[in-house]
């Protein structure tokens, strides 16, 4: 249980307003997206996910590397990641800001995001925003970022503004109701098996064949 006071909201400043997001639009690629894969890939897969979502962490631990190896790196799939914070939103936004910190490349971003997913339970186990901040400083240091860089990044209100745009667009276009949500070639996937490797690969093969 997090005891969050006003002074502790340095992490993800301004992010709590995101809990009210519910109007929204956005299938087209935007500068806010993080992308891997060829622009001309026959399939575009969009994932809406949160750095604080346990199901998203499970998906990335169990499925993402196989998706990358078999489809993204082979030019079959362009993968678009969209930041959609879940509770506690201040922590989620700060995590996304850490992943982007220092003008991160897509590869750096996804490496850091993977580490946030890997350490998600340990981050929550700290039980306080100060504990979360310390974990983010550790993860940032391992990525070659200084303490000053990390603190500046996670307190940058531009991050909350960016994520507001992403959330608004996703809700308007796809009526996002949970994370992870997968969009394949512009269509929201309702099949729950999409978060398993067997289900996702089956759906991608059908799309490639079609």
N, C-alpha and C positions, 0 to 999 in steps of 0.2 A: 504494500500500500504506500503510495507516495504522499508525503506531506509537503505540499507545494505552497510556499508563501510568495507574496508579491516580489520581494527582493530576489527570490531564487529564479525568477523567470528570465534571467539573462540568457539561459539556454532557450533558443527558439523565440526570441522576443517578438511579441505580437502574434504568435502562432495560434493562441487559444481562440481567436476570432474565427478560425477555420472550421470550428465545430458547427457553425451556423450555415455553412455552404450548402445550398440545395437548389440552386437554379442552374444552369450551366451550358456547351457545344464544342466539339473539337476532334474530328477525325483527321484533319490535315496535319501534316508534320509541321512543327513549329520550333523556333529557336530554344524553347524551354525543354524540349525532349532530349533524352540521352539515347544515342543510337549506336548499334553495332550491325555490321553486315553491309552488303552491297546495295547501293541505291536502286539498282535494276533487278533485284531479286524478285522472283515471281510471286512470293508470298510476303506480306508484311504482317508481323505479329506485334500487337501492342499489349503491354502488360501494365495495368494499374496496380500499384503495390505500395506498401508502407514499410518503412524500416523498423517499425514497432509491431508489425503483424506476425504472429507466430506461424500462421498458415503460409505466409509469404516466405518466411525463413525456411520452412519445410520444403516448399517448392524449389527454392534456389539451392538448397543442399542436395535434394534428391534428383532434380530434373535439369537445372540450368546448364550444367557442364555438358551433359549429353546433347541438349538442344544446341549449344554453341558448337560443339565438335561436329555434329552430324548435319546441321542445317544452316547455322549462321556462317561458320567458317568455310562452308562449301559453296556459298553463294545462293543457296536456295531460299533463305529467309532473311529479311531485314527485320531486326528486333528493335522495338521502340519501347523504352521504359518511361513511364509517367508516374510522377511522385504524388501519392494520394494518402495523406497522413491519417493514421488511426490513433486511438488513445494510447498514451497521453500525447496529444498533438504537439506540445512544445518539444518533447523528446524526438518525435518523428521528424519534425522540421529541422531540428538541430542536427540530426543524423544525416539528412539529405545535404545540409549545408557543409558538413564535414566531408562528405563524399565529393562535393564539388570544389572544395577549398583549394585556393592557389591556382585557379584556372585549370583544373584537372582535365586530362584527356578522357575520352570514353573508357579506355582501358583502365586508367587510374580510378575513375569513378566506380566502375564495376568491381574492381579489386577491393576498394574501400567499402562499398556496399556489401560485398560478400563477407567482409570481416565484421561489419555491423550485424549481419544476420547470424554469423557464427557465434558472436559474443552476446547475442540478444538476451539470453537468460541471465548471463552474468551482469549485464547492464541493469536489468530490472532488479536483480538480487541486491543491488546496492541500496535500494529502498529510499533514496532521496535524490533531489535534483543535484545536490553537491556531489553525491556519489556518481551520478550519471556524467556530470561534467568531468570528473577525474578519469572515468573510463574513456571518454571522448579524447581527452588530452593524451592518454596512453596510446589509443588507436592512431591519433594524428601523429604522434612522435614516431611510431613504427612506420608511418608512411612518409616520414621525412619532413613533417610540418612542425614549426615551432609552436610553443604555447601561445604566443601572441597571435600567430596566424589562425590557430584554431578558435581562440576566443573571439577574434574579430569576425571570423566566418559565421560562427553559430549565433552571433548576436546581430547579424546584418538583417535589417528588416526587409531588404529587397528579396530575401529568400521567402519570407511569408507572402509577399506580394506575388512572386512567381508561382508559388504553389496555389495561391488563391485562383490565379488564372487557369492553372491546370485542372483544379477541382471543378471550377465553374464549367469549363469546356467539357470535361468528361461527364459531368452530371447531365448537361444539356444534350449532348450527343448520344450517350450510351446509358443514361440512367444508372450510374454505378451505385450499387447497393452494398458492396463488400469487396474485400481484397483477399487474394489476388483476383482480378477480373481480366480475362483474356479476350482480345479482339483479333480475329483473323480476317484479313482482307476486308476490313470495314464492318464485319459482322460480330456482334457480341456472342460469345460461346456460352450457351446455357448448360451444356453437358458437363456434369461435375467431374468426369474422368479426365478433363483437360489438364488438371493439376497433377496427373500421374504421367510418367514417361510413356507408358503403353497408350494411354488415351490421347495424349498430345501428339505423339508420333503418328498414330492412326489418323487423326484429324488433319495433320499436315500432309501426309501422303495422299489423302483424299483430295485435298485442295490442289496439290501439285499435279495430280492425275486429271483433275477436272478442268 
